[in-house]
Amino acid sequence: MSPRLVRCLALVAAITTSLGLQGCLIGAVVGTAGAVVGAAAGATGAVVGAGIDVVTTSDAEELREMRRECERRVRRGSNEDCSVYVPNN
């Protein structure tokens, strides 16, 4: 083989290898970015879910307190219907 052909084949091999490695690096970067975005979305969903749970719990606790107050008034002689203070599940 001529030295020119050997150099050309070496250059082609080097370019092919570098392009292959570049593809690996790009795939790794895209995969990492996807994982970060997925983790952030999961964390945001957890925070929103916890906030909704807190609001729901607060509403249920408020209704229970209103029902207890109504039952106290009924024991003192009031003519109220305390069944309206039932949380909707």
Stockholm file with secondary structure:
# STOCKHOLM 1.0

chainA/1-89         MSPRLVRCLALVAAITTSLGLQGCLIGAVVGTAGAVVGAAAGATGAVVGAGIDVVTTSDAEELREMRRECERRVRRGSNEDCSVYVPNN
#=GR chainA/1-89 SS CCHHHHHHHHHHHHHHHHHHHHHHHHHHHHHHHHHHHHHHHHHHHHHHHHHHHHHHHHHHHHHHHHHHHHHHHHHTTCCCCGGGCCCCC
#=GC SS_cons        CCHHHHHHHHHHHHHHHHHHHHHHHHHHHHHHHHHHHHHHHHHHHHHHHHHHHHHHHHHHHHHHHHHHHHHHHHHTTCCCCGGGCCCCC
//
